[in-house]
């Protein structure tokens, strides 16, 4: 669908050149009569021709920016749209069918503006949870000596010894999501920001439903509270949720995602408890709430899976088994972390794998969120 829209916008932009060519008499354009709703002098007609060219340029630039998902494309597109429609009205006899393309453009501009507003809101939320950091302790073998042996092994093999404790991070992620077993997978791109000193994250995601419908989403954990927002076309909310069960889920998500920031589990609101030679339980207590997950490690000391209990839906009264198997690992800034895995609900009627994720990049102790 996006390719069809792109073709429509390109053709619509280029057609405006005919008005420029006609009024400046650069070539014979027999398809156009040049008739206008009001009588124009030759000078005014040349001015109108210049505006046809301006509309072409603005709509072409806007189309290119729209294709690249640039935040400001709708401003240029909106200006080009107004000029285009005024010219179409003036040259109604020749150009009236261009209104159809402008209606399509108007819908896209509306969505672009809504996406811009959504992004501005999320940007403020990121700034609110972000920390510039200060001088932090270096992780040493002495620092981790009281941890369970399997966790010490993880810390050492991950490469955090000799590095500053992670207090913030920014990562980019790609993958697939699906709301239910019966629905299709949706490709997603996400950026996530973490503060591990004052626990919080903002996860901004773009998904595409049915191959063409863009969806904007944001998960957030701040001040011990969780918030979930999903907006198709960035226009209207199909999910805008909070409350104790969302709080628990967001807190558990924050805890489990420490797999990407091993040294952050040394923060005072965390505690480790050894289970056996290959697993340990990480407990988080913060803002009056406690949650925990079991981390399982392979012989190389890498995280193999994470298991916890979480509310699947806000109407659920019982916790459901929540499982994260990990399949690949990679190294960023000298720290080895899980880079590929799944997220699975363990249900009575069988496993429901709803998230296939991949970490594309991560930066530690960033001093700016962008």
C-alpha positions as YAML, in Angstrom:
chain: A
units: angstrom
residues:
- id: 1
  name: UNK
  ca: [0.00, 0.00, 0.00]
- id: 2
  name: UNK
  ca: [2.79, 2.42, 0.84]
- id: 3
  name: UNK
  ca: [4.28, 1.90, -2.63]
- id: 4
  name: UNK
  ca: [0.93, 2.71, -4.23]
- id: 5
  name: UNK
  ca: [0.64, 5.88, -2.15]
- id: 6
  name: UNK
  ca: [4.20, 6.80, -3.10]
- id: 7
  name: UNK
  ca: [3.36, 6.44, -6.78]
- id: 8
  name: UNK
  ca: [0.21, 8.56, -6.39]
- id: 9
  name: UNK
  ca: [2.12, 11.31, -4.60]
- id: 10
  name: UNK
  ca: [4.96, 11.34, -7.14]
- id: 11
  name: UNK
  ca: [2.57, 11.51, -10.10]
- id: 12
  name: UNK
  ca: [0.50, 14.18, -8.35]
- id: 13
  name: UNK
  ca: [3.62, 16.25, -7.65]
- id: 14
  name: UNK
  ca: [4.89, 15.99, -11.24]
- id: 15
  name: UNK
  ca: [1.54, 16.88, -12.82]
- id: 16
  name: UNK
  ca: [1.86, 20.35, -11.28]
- id: 17
  name: UNK
  ca: [4.79, 20.94, -13.66]
- id: 18
  name: UNK
  ca: [2.34, 21.04, -16.57]
- id: 19
  name: UNK
  ca: [0.83, 24.24, -15.18]
- id: 20
  name: UNK
  ca: [4.30, 25.80, -14.94]
- id: 21
  name: UNK
  ca: [5.23, 24.73, -18.49]
- id: 22
  name: UNK
  ca: [1.86, 25.95, -19.87]
- id: 23
  name: UNK
  ca: [1.96, 29.43, -18.34]
- id: 24
  name: UNK
  ca: [5.64, 30.03, -19.16]
- id: 25
  name: UNK
  ca: [5.05, 28.68, -22.68]
- id: 26
  name: UNK
  ca: [8.03, 26.34, -22.43]
- id: 27
  name: UNK
  ca: [6.22, 23.72, -24.51]
- id: 28
  name: UNK
  ca: [2.88, 23.03, -26.11]
- id: 29
  name: UNK
  ca: [0.48, 21.48, -23.58]
- id: 30
  name: UNK
  ca: [-2.66, 20.69, -25.55]
- id: 31
  name: UNK
  ca: [-4.23, 18.81, -22.61]
- id: 32
  name: UNK
  ca: [-4.68, 22.07, -20.73]
- id: 33
  name: UNK
  ca: [-6.89, 24.93, -21.85]
- id: 34
  name: UNK
  ca: [-5.39, 27.39, -19.37]
- id: 35
  name: UNK
  ca: [-8.88, 28.67, -18.51]
- id: 36
  name: UNK
  ca: [-9.26, 30.13, -15.00]
- id: 37
  name: UNK
  ca: [-12.29, 30.88, -12.84]
- id: 38
  name: UNK
  ca: [-11.36, 34.55, -12.86]
- id: 39
  name: UNK
  ca: [-9.71, 36.46, -15.65]
- id: 40
  name: UNK
  ca: [-5.96, 36.85, -15.16]
- id: 41
  name: UNK
  ca: [-3.46, 39.15, -16.85]
- id: 42
  name: UNK
  ca: [-0.41, 37.67, -18.52]
- id: 43
  name: UNK
  ca: [1.70, 38.71, -15.53]
- id: 44
  name: UNK
  ca: [-0.73, 37.06, -13.11]
- id: 45
  name: UNK
  ca: [-0.74, 33.90, -15.22]
- id: 46
  name: UNK
  ca: [3.05, 33.76, -15.05]
- id: 47
  name: UNK
  ca: [2.85, 34.21, -11.29]
- id: 48
  name: UNK
  ca: [0.36, 31.33, -11.17]
- id: 49
  name: UNK
  ca: [2.76, 29.29, -13.28]
- id: 50
  name: UNK
  ca: [5.52, 29.97, -10.77]
- id: 51
  name: UNK
  ca: [3.25, 28.74, -7.99]
- id: 52
  name: UNK
  ca: [2.64, 25.52, -9.96]
- id: 53
  name: UNK
  ca: [6.42, 25.03, -9.86]
- id: 54
  name: UNK
  ca: [6.57, 25.85, -6.13]
- id: 55
  name: UNK
  ca: [3.82, 23.29, -5.48]
- id: 56
  name: UNK
  ca: [5.79, 20.69, -7.45]
- id: 57
  name: UNK
  ca: [8.93, 21.32, -5.40]
- id: 58
  name: UNK
  ca: [7.17, 21.33, -2.03]
- id: 59
  name: UNK
  ca: [5.12, 18.21, -2.74]
- id: 60
  name: UNK
  ca: [8.17, 16.37, -4.09]
- id: 61
  name: UNK
  ca: [10.24, 17.22, -1.00]
- id: 62
  name: UNK
  ca: [7.32, 16.29, 1.26]
- id: 63
  name: UNK
  ca: [6.91, 12.94, -0.53]
- id: 64
  name: UNK
  ca: [10.59, 12.12, -0.07]
- id: 65
  name: UNK
  ca: [10.48, 13.06, 3.63]
- id: 66
  name: UNK
  ca: [7.26, 11.09, 4.11]
- id: 67
  name: UNK
  ca: [8.93, 8.02, 2.61]
- id: 68
  name: UNK
  ca: [11.80, 8.42, 5.08]
- id: 69
  name: UNK
  ca: [9.40, 8.93, 8.03]
- id: 70
  name: UNK
  ca: [10.84, 12.37, 8.78]
- id: 71
  name: UNK
  ca: [8.96, 14.16, 11.56]
- id: 72
  name: UNK
  ca: [8.62, 17.47, 9.69]
- id: 73
  name: UNK
  ca: [7.36, 16.18, 6.36]
- id: 74
  name: UNK
  ca: [3.74, 17.09, 7.16]
- id: 75
  name: UNK
  ca: [4.61, 20.80, 7.52]
- id: 76
  name: UNK
  ca: [6.08, 21.00, 4.01]
- id: 77
  name: UNK
  ca: [3.35, 18.72, 2.69]
- id: 78
  name: UNK
  ca: [0.65, 20.88, 4.27]
- id: 79
  name: UNK
  ca: [2.02, 24.08, 2.69]
- id: 80
  name: UNK
  ca: [2.33, 22.37, -0.69]
- id: 81
  name: UNK
  ca: [-1.19, 20.99, -0.32]
- id: 82
  name: UNK
  ca: [-2.71, 24.43, 0.32]
- id: 83
  name: UNK
  ca: [-0.92, 25.95, -2.68]
- id: 84
  name: UNK
  ca: [-1.91, 22.99, -4.85]
- id: 85
  name: UNK
  ca: [-5.59, 23.15, -3.94]
- id: 86
  name: UNK
  ca: [-5.81, 26.91, -4.42]
- id: 87
  name: UNK
  ca: [-4.34, 26.47, -7.91]
- id: 88
  name: UNK
  ca: [-6.72, 23.59, -8.63]
- id: 89
  name: UNK
  ca: [-9.67, 25.80, -7.68]
- id: 90
  name: UNK
  ca: [-8.33, 28.59, -9.88]
- id: 91
  name: UNK
  ca: [-7.84, 26.22, -12.82]
- id: 92
  name: UNK
  ca: [-10.86, 24.07, -11.95]
- id: 93
  name: UNK
  ca: [-11.76, 23.07, -15.49]
- id: 94
  name: UNK
  ca: [-8.31, 21.57, -16.15]
- id: 95
  name: UNK
  ca: [-7.23, 20.52, -12.70]
- id: 96
  name: UNK
  ca: [-10.33, 19.53, -10.69]
- id: 97
  name: UNK
  ca: [-9.41, 15.83, -10.52]
- id: 98
  name: UNK
  ca: [-6.27, 16.77, -8.63]
- id: 99
  name: UNK
  ca: [-8.54, 17.33, -5.62]
- id: 100
  name: UNK
  ca: [-8.78, 13.56, -5.24]
- id: 101
  name: UNK
  ca: [-5.01, 13.29, -4.83]
- id: 102
  name: UNK
  ca: [-5.07, 16.24, -2.43]
- id: 103
  name: UNK
  ca: [-7.67, 14.51, -0.27]
- id: 104
  name: UNK
  ca: [-5.27, 11.57, -0.01]
- id: 105
  name: UNK
  ca: [-2.47, 14.00, 0.79]
- id: 106
  name: UNK
  ca: [-4.61, 15.69, 3.44]
- id: 107
  name: UNK
  ca: [-5.21, 12.35, 5.16]
- id: 108
  name: UNK
  ca: [-1.49, 11.64, 5.17]
- id: 109
  name: UNK
  ca: [-0.70, 15.13, 6.50]
- id: 110
  name: UNK
  ca: [-3.23, 14.59, 9.28]
- id: 111
  name: UNK
  ca: [-1.58, 11.30, 10.22]
- id: 112
  name: UNK
  ca: [1.85, 12.95, 9.99]
- id: 113
  name: UNK
  ca: [0.78, 15.68, 12.37]
- id: 114
  name: UNK
  ca: [-0.64, 13.11, 14.79]
- id: 115
  name: UNK
  ca: [2.63, 11.15, 14.65]
- id: 116
  name: UNK
  ca: [4.57, 14.35, 15.34]
- id: 117
  name: UNK
  ca: [2.39, 15.07, 18.38]
- id: 118
  name: UNK
  ca: [2.88, 11.50, 19.60]
- id: 119
  name: UNK
  ca: [6.65, 11.77, 19.19]
- id: 120
  name: UNK
  ca: [6.74, 15.08, 21.07]
- id: 121
  name: UNK
  ca: [4.82, 13.51, 23.96]
- id: 122
  name: UNK
  ca: [7.19, 10.54, 24.12]
- id: 123
  name: UNK
  ca: [10.24, 12.82, 23.86]
- id: 124
  name: UNK
  ca: [9.09, 14.66, 26.98]
- id: 125
  name: UNK
  ca: [8.59, 11.35, 28.78]
- id: 126
  name: UNK
  ca: [12.10, 10.27, 27.82]
- id: 127
  name: UNK
  ca: [13.54, 13.53, 29.13]
- id: 128
  name: UNK
  ca: [11.61, 13.06, 32.38]
- id: 129
  name: UNK
  ca: [13.16, 9.65, 33.16]
- id: 130
  name: UNK
  ca: [16.59, 10.33, 31.76]
- id: 131
  name: UNK
  ca: [19.66, 10.97, 33.88]
- id: 132
  name: UNK
  ca: [22.88, 12.65, 32.82]
- id: 133
  name: UNK
  ca: [24.70, 10.61, 35.43]
- id: 134
  name: UNK
  ca: [27.76, 11.45, 37.45]
- id: 135
  name: UNK
  ca: [30.85, 9.63, 38.63]
- id: 136
  name: UNK
  ca: [30.03, 6.00, 39.39]
- id: 137
  name: UNK
  ca: [31.83, 3.08, 40.94]
- id: 138
  name: UNK
  ca: [33.85, 0.69, 38.85]
- id: 139
  name: UNK
  ca: [32.79, -2.96, 38.97]
- id: 140
  name: UNK
  ca: [35.52, -5.11, 40.50]
- id: 141
  name: UNK
  ca: [35.73, -8.73, 41.59]
- id: 142
  name: UNK
  ca: [35.46, -7.43, 45.14]
- id: 143
  name: UNK
  ca: [32.17, -5.72, 44.18]
- id: 144
  name: UNK
  ca: [30.56, -9.01, 43.13]
- id: 145
  name: UNK
  ca: [32.09, -11.41, 45.65]
- id: 146
  name: UNK
  ca: [28.87, -11.73, 47.70]
- id: 147
  name: UNK
  ca: [26.74, -12.66, 44.66]
- id: 148
  name: UNK
  ca: [25.80, -16.27, 43.90]
- id: 149
  name: UNK
  ca: [28.61, -18.06, 42.08]
- id: 150
  name: UNK
  ca: [26.59, -18.42, 38.86]
- id: 151
  name: UNK
  ca: [25.89, -14.66, 38.83]
- id: 152
  name: UNK
  ca: [29.57, -13.89, 39.45]
- id: 153
  name: UNK
  ca: [30.41, -16.10, 36.46]
- id: 154
  name: UNK
  ca: [27.86, -14.16, 34.35]
- id: 155
  name: UNK
  ca: [29.30, -10.81, 35.41]
- id: 156
  name: UNK
  ca: [32.84, -11.88, 34.59]
- id: 157
  name: UNK
  ca: [32.12, -13.43, 31.20]
- id: 158
  name: UNK
  ca: [29.91, -10.48, 30.21]
- id: 159
  name: UNK
  ca: [32.88, -8.15, 30.47]
- id: 160
  name: UNK
  ca: [31.64, -5.64, 33.09]
- id: 161
  name: UNK
  ca: [34.61, -6.09, 35.43]
- id: 162
  name: UNK
  ca: [36.70, -2.93, 35.25]
- id: 163
  name: UNK
  ca: [33.86, -0.90, 33.76]
- id: 164
  name: UNK
  ca: [31.61, 1.73, 35.32]
- id: 165
  name: UNK
  ca: [28.27, 0.51, 36.71]
- id: 166
  name: UNK
  ca: [25.56, 1.12, 34.11]
- id: 167
  name: UNK
  ca: [23.28, 3.98, 35.13]
- id: 168
  name: UNK
  ca: [21.65, 4.66, 31.74]
- id: 169
  name: UNK
  ca: [21.34, 3.04, 28.34]
- id: 170
  name: UNK
  ca: [19.80, 3.53, 24.92]
- id: 171
  name: UNK
  ca: [19.10, 0.63, 22.60]
- id: 172
  name: UNK
  ca: [17.54, -0.02, 19.22]
- id: 173
  name: UNK
  ca: [15.57, -3.16, 18.56]
- id: 174
  name: UNK
  ca: [13.81, -4.89, 15.68]
- id: 175
  name: UNK
  ca: [11.60, -7.92, 15.48]
- id: 176
  name: UNK
  ca: [8.05, -9.22, 15.18]
- id: 177
  name: UNK
  ca: [4.99, -8.87, 17.42]
- id: 178
  name: UNK
  ca: [1.50, -10.33, 17.35]
- id: 179
  name: UNK
  ca: [-1.44, -9.58, 19.66]
- id: 180
  name: UNK
  ca: [-2.85, -13.14, 19.58]
- id: 181
  name: UNK
  ca: [-2.22, -16.60, 18.18]
- id: 182
  name: UNK
  ca: [-4.70, -16.01, 15.37]
- id: 183
  name: UNK
  ca: [-3.28, -12.69, 14.21]
- id: 184
  name: UNK
  ca: [-0.41, -12.11, 11.80]
- id: 185
  name: UNK
  ca: [3.06, -11.13, 12.91]
- id: 186
  name: UNK
  ca: [3.79, -7.40, 12.64]
- id: 187
  name: UNK
  ca: [7.31, -6.11, 11.88]
- id: 188
  name: UNK
  ca: [8.47, -3.63, 14.54]
- id: 189
  name: UNK
  ca: [11.27, -1.16, 15.10]
- id: 190
  name: UNK
  ca: [11.83, 0.19, 18.61]
- id: 191
  name: UNK
  ca: [14.07, 2.49, 20.60]
- id: 192
  name: UNK
  ca: [14.30, 2.15, 24.36]
- id: 193
  name: UNK
  ca: [15.77, 4.41, 27.02]
- id: 194
  name: UNK
  ca: [16.73, 3.27, 30.53]
- id: 195
  name: UNK
  ca: [17.56, 4.95, 33.81]
- id: 196
  name: UNK
  ca: [18.81, 2.41, 36.35]
- id: 197
  name: UNK
  ca: [19.55, 4.85, 39.19]
- id: 198
  name: UNK
  ca: [15.94, 5.97, 39.51]
- id: 199
  name: UNK
  ca: [14.34, 2.94, 37.84]
- id: 200
  name: UNK
  ca: [12.56, 3.79, 34.63]
- id: 201
  name: UNK
  ca: [12.32, 3.12, 30.92]
- id: 202
  name: UNK
  ca: [10.52, 4.42, 27.86]
- id: 203
  name: UNK
  ca: [10.04, 2.02, 24.94]
- id: 204
  name: UNK
  ca: [8.96, 3.70, 21.69]
- id: 205
  name: UNK
  ca: [7.84, 1.30, 18.96]
- id: 206
  name: UNK
  ca: [6.63, 1.51, 15.38]
- id: 207
  name: UNK
  ca: [4.76, -1.47, 13.98]
- id: 208
  name: UNK
  ca: [2.99, -2.19, 10.70]
- id: 209
  name: UNK
  ca: [-0.32, -4.04, 10.76]
- id: 210
  name: UNK
  ca: [-1.60, -5.93, 7.71]
- id: 211
  name: UNK
  ca: [1.40, -4.72, 5.75]
- id: 212
  name: UNK
  ca: [0.29, -1.09, 5.50]
- id: 213
  name: UNK
  ca: [-1.30, 0.34, 8.67]
- id: 214
  name: UNK
  ca: [1.30, 2.07, 10.87]
- id: 215
  name: UNK
  ca: [0.94, 1.71, 14.63]
- id: 216
  name: UNK
  ca: [2.70, 3.86, 17.21]
- id: 217
  name: UNK
  ca: [3.22, 2.46, 20.68]
- id: 218
  name: UNK
  ca: [4.87, 3.37, 23.94]
- id: 219
  name: UNK
  ca: [5.50, 1.37, 27.10]
- id: 220
  name: UNK
  ca: [6.80, 3.26, 30.10]
- id: 221
  name: UNK
  ca: [7.88, 2.59, 33.67]
- id: 222
  name: UNK
  ca: [8.45, 5.62, 35.91]
- id: 223
  name: UNK
  ca: [8.08, 6.32, 39.63]
- id: 224
  name: UNK
  ca: [7.10, 2.69, 40.18]
- id: 225
  name: UNK
  ca: [4.18, 2.93, 37.73]
- id: 226
  name: UNK
  ca: [3.62, 1.35, 34.33]
- id: 227
  name: UNK
  ca: [1.86, 2.89, 31.35]
- id: 228
  name: UNK
  ca: [0.92, 1.38, 27.99]
- id: 229
  name: UNK
  ca: [-0.23, 3.30, 24.92]
- id: 230
  name: UNK
  ca: [-1.03, 1.94, 21.43]
- id: 231
  name: UNK
  ca: [-2.31, 4.23, 18.65]
- id: 232
  name: UNK
  ca: [-2.99, 3.04, 15.08]
- id: 233
  name: UNK
  ca: [-2.00, 5.78, 12.64]
- id: 234
  name: UNK
  ca: [-1.05, 7.75, 15.81]
- id: 235
  name: UNK
  ca: [-4.64, 9.09, 15.68]
- id: 236
  name: UNK
  ca: [-6.63, 7.19, 18.30]
- id: 237
  name: UNK
  ca: [-5.86, 4.96, 21.27]
- id: 238
  name: UNK
  ca: [-6.81, 1.29, 21.21]
- id: 239
  name: UNK
  ca: [-4.83, 0.78, 24.43]
- id: 240
  name: UNK
  ca: [-4.18, 3.46, 27.04]
- id: 241
  name: UNK
  ca: [-3.68, 1.52, 30.23]
- id: 242
  name: UNK
  ca: [-2.27, 1.85, 33.71]
- id: 243
  name: UNK
  ca: [-3.02, 0.45, 37.14]
- id: 244
  name: UNK
  ca: [-1.52, -2.14, 39.52]
- id: 245
  name: UNK
  ca: [-1.35, -4.98, 36.99]
- id: 246
  name: UNK
  ca: [0.34, -2.78, 34.40]
- id: 247
  name: UNK
  ca: [2.70, -1.60, 37.18]
- id: 248
  name: UNK
  ca: [3.65, -5.19, 37.95]
- id: 249
  name: UNK
  ca: [4.21, -6.02, 34.28]
- id: 250
  name: UNK
  ca: [6.29, -2.91, 33.63]
- id: 251
  name: UNK
  ca: [8.41, -3.52, 36.73]
- id: 252
  name: UNK
  ca: [8.97, -7.14, 35.71]
- id: 253
  name: UNK
  ca: [9.88, -6.06, 32.21]
- id: 254
  name: UNK
  ca: [12.40, -3.56, 33.61]
- id: 255
  name: UNK
  ca: [13.90, -6.29, 35.80]
- id: 256
  name: UNK
  ca: [14.17, -8.86, 32.99]
- id: 257
  name: UNK
  ca: [15.76, -6.33, 30.63]
- id: 258
  name: UNK
  ca: [18.69, -5.99, 33.00]
- id: 259
  name: UNK
  ca: [19.99, -8.94, 30.97]
- id: 260
  name: UNK
  ca: [21.30, -6.17, 28.66]
- id: 261
  name: UNK
  ca: [22.90, -4.24, 31.54]
- id: 262
  name: UNK
  ca: [24.51, -6.82, 33.85]
- id: 263
  name: UNK
  ca: [26.14, -4.34, 36.24]
- id: 264
  name: UNK
  ca: [22.84, -2.51, 36.76]
- id: 265
  name: UNK
  ca: [21.69, -5.49, 38.85]
- id: 266
  name: UNK
  ca: [24.11, -4.19, 41.51]
- id: 267
  name: UNK
  ca: [21.74, -1.29, 42.19]
- id: 268
  name: UNK
  ca: [20.46, -1.33, 45.81]
- id: 269
  name: UNK
  ca: [16.85, -2.16, 44.88]
- id: 270
  name: UNK
  ca: [17.99, -5.54, 43.48]
- id: 271
  name: UNK
  ca: [18.97, -8.70, 45.34]
- id: 272
  name: UNK
  ca: [20.23, -12.03, 44.00]
- id: 273
  name: UNK
  ca: [19.50, -15.46, 45.43]
- id: 274
  name: UNK
  ca: [21.24, -18.56, 44.15]
- id: 275
  name: UNK
  ca: [19.07, -21.56, 43.21]
- id: 276
  name: UNK
  ca: [21.56, -24.06, 41.78]
- id: 277
  name: UNK
  ca: [24.68, -24.19, 39.60]
- id: 278
  name: UNK
  ca: [22.83, -22.83, 36.56]
- id: 279
  name: UNK
  ca: [20.17, -20.46, 37.88]
- id: 280
  name: UNK
  ca: [19.50, -17.62, 40.29]
- id: 281
  name: UNK
  ca: [16.55, -15.44, 41.25]
- id: 282
  name: UNK
  ca: [16.71, -11.67, 40.86]
- id: 283
  name: UNK
  ca: [14.28, -9.75, 43.08]
- id: 284
  name: UNK
  ca: [13.41, -6.08, 42.69]
- id: 285
  name: UNK
  ca: [11.83, -4.07, 45.49]
- id: 286
  name: UNK
  ca: [10.89, -0.51, 44.67]
- id: 287
  name: UNK
  ca: [8.12, 1.98, 45.40]
- id: 288
  name: UNK
  ca: [6.22, -0.44, 47.64]
- id: 289
  name: UNK
  ca: [6.20, -3.32, 45.14]
- id: 290
  name: UNK
  ca: [8.29, -6.47, 44.82]
- id: 291
  name: UNK
  ca: [8.69, -8.72, 41.81]
- id: 292
  name: UNK
  ca: [11.18, -11.40, 40.79]
- id: 293
  name: UNK
  ca: [12.40, -13.55, 37.90]
- id: 294
  name: UNK
  ca: [14.58, -16.64, 37.59]
- id: 295
  name: UNK
  ca: [17.62, -16.29, 35.31]
- id: 296
  name: UNK
  ca: [19.06, -19.50, 33.87]
- id: 297
  name: UNK
  ca: [22.64, -19.56, 32.55]
- id: 298
  name: UNK
  ca: [24.56, -21.86, 30.21]
- id: 299
  name: UNK
  ca: [28.00, -23.30, 30.91]
- id: 300
  name: UNK
  ca: [29.65, -20.25, 29.31]
- id: 301
  name: UNK
  ca: [27.94, -18.04, 31.85]
- id: 302
  name: UNK
  ca: [25.53, -16.51, 29.34]
- id: 303
  name: UNK
  ca: [21.85, -15.98, 30.13]
- id: 304
  name: UNK
  ca: [19.90, -18.81, 28.50]
- id: 305
  name: UNK
  ca: [16.38, -17.93, 29.66]
- id: 306
  name: UNK
  ca: [14.34, -15.79, 32.04]
- id: 307
  name: UNK
  ca: [11.19, -17.02, 33.73]
- id: 308
  name: UNK
  ca: [8.64, -15.16, 35.86]
- id: 309
  name: UNK
  ca: [4.93, -14.84, 36.57]
- id: 310
  name: UNK
  ca: [3.07, -11.87, 35.13]
- id: 311
  name: UNK
  ca: [-0.48, -10.69, 34.47]
- id: 312
  name: UNK
  ca: [-1.24, -11.40, 30.83]
- id: 313
  name: UNK
  ca: [-4.26, -9.07, 30.64]
- id: 314
  name: UNK
  ca: [-5.50, -6.29, 32.90]
- id: 315
  name: UNK
  ca: [-8.65, -8.31, 33.65]
- id: 316
  name: UNK
  ca: [-6.73, -11.39, 34.79]
- id: 317
  name: UNK
  ca: [-6.86, -12.36, 38.45]
- id: 318
  name: UNK
  ca: [-4.15, -15.01, 38.21]
- id: 319
  name: UNK
  ca: [-0.52, -14.62, 37.25]
- id: 320
  name: UNK
  ca: [0.62, -16.44, 34.10]
- id: 321
  name: UNK
  ca: [4.00, -18.05, 33.40]
- id: 322
  name: UNK
  ca: [6.09, -15.67, 31.30]
- id: 323
  name: UNK
  ca: [9.15, -17.10, 29.60]
- id: 324
  name: UNK
  ca: [12.02, -15.55, 27.61]
- id: 325
  name: UNK
  ca: [14.23, -18.09, 25.79]
- id: 326
  name: UNK
  ca: [17.43, -16.60, 24.35]
- id: 327
  name: UNK
  ca: [19.05, -17.86, 21.16]
- id: 328
  name: UNK
  ca: [21.91, -15.47, 20.31]
- id: 329
  name: UNK
  ca: [24.44, -13.25, 22.09]
- id: 330
  name: UNK
  ca: [26.61, -10.37, 20.96]
- id: 331
  name: UNK
  ca: [29.07, -7.81, 22.29]
- id: 332
  name: UNK
  ca: [28.57, -4.04, 22.48]
- id: 333
  name: UNK
  ca: [31.12, -1.69, 24.02]
- id: 334
  name: UNK
  ca: [32.94, -4.73, 25.37]
- id: 335
  name: UNK
  ca: [29.87, -6.15, 27.15]
- id: 336
  name: UNK
  ca: [28.38, -9.46, 26.02]
- id: 337
  name: UNK
  ca: [24.59, -9.60, 26.20]
- id: 338
  name: UNK
  ca: [21.63, -11.53, 24.76]
- id: 339
  name: UNK
  ca: [20.82, -10.16, 21.31]
- id: 340
  name: UNK
  ca: [18.04, -12.43, 20.07]
- id: 341
  name: UNK
  ca: [15.17, -14.29, 21.65]
- id: 342
  name: UNK
  ca: [11.45, -14.72, 22.11]
- id: 343
  name: UNK
  ca: [8.83, -13.82, 24.70]
- id: 344
  name: UNK
  ca: [6.31, -16.56, 25.43]
- id: 345
  name: UNK
  ca: [3.18, -16.97, 27.53]
- id: 346
  name: UNK
  ca: [2.93, -20.52, 28.91]
- id: 347
  name: UNK
  ca: [-0.81, -21.13, 28.57]
- id: 348
  name: UNK
  ca: [-3.01, -24.14, 29.33]
- id: 349
  name: UNK
  ca: [-3.79, -24.57, 25.62]
- id: 350
  name: UNK
  ca: [-0.16, -24.31, 24.60]
- id: 351
  name: UNK
  ca: [2.64, -21.77, 24.36]
- id: 352
  name: UNK
  ca: [1.89, -18.38, 22.84]
- id: 353
  name: UNK
  ca: [5.03, -16.80, 21.39]
- id: 354
  name: UNK
  ca: [4.09, -13.15, 20.89]
- id: 355
  name: UNK
  ca: [7.44, -11.38, 20.56]
- id: 356
  name: UNK
  ca: [10.52, -12.22, 18.51]
- id: 357
  name: UNK
  ca: [13.13, -9.60, 19.37]
- id: 358
  name: UNK
  ca: [16.60, -8.66, 18.26]
- id: 359
  name: UNK
  ca: [18.95, -6.04, 19.72]
- id: 360
  name: UNK
  ca: [20.55, -4.05, 16.90]
- id: 361
  name: UNK
  ca: [22.59, -1.62, 19.00]
- id: 362
  name: UNK
  ca: [23.04, -0.47, 22.59]
- id: 363
  name: UNK
  ca: [24.95, 2.40, 24.18]
- id: 364
  name: UNK
  ca: [25.81, 2.51, 27.87]
- id: 365
  name: UNK
  ca: [25.95, 5.48, 30.22]
- id: 366
  name: UNK
  ca: [24.85, 7.88, 27.51]
- id: 367
  name: UNK
  ca: [24.83, 11.54, 28.47]
- id: 368
  name: UNK
  ca: [21.97, 12.47, 26.16]
- id: 369
  name: UNK
  ca: [18.88, 10.46, 25.22]
- id: 370
  name: UNK
  ca: [19.17, 11.27, 21.49]
...
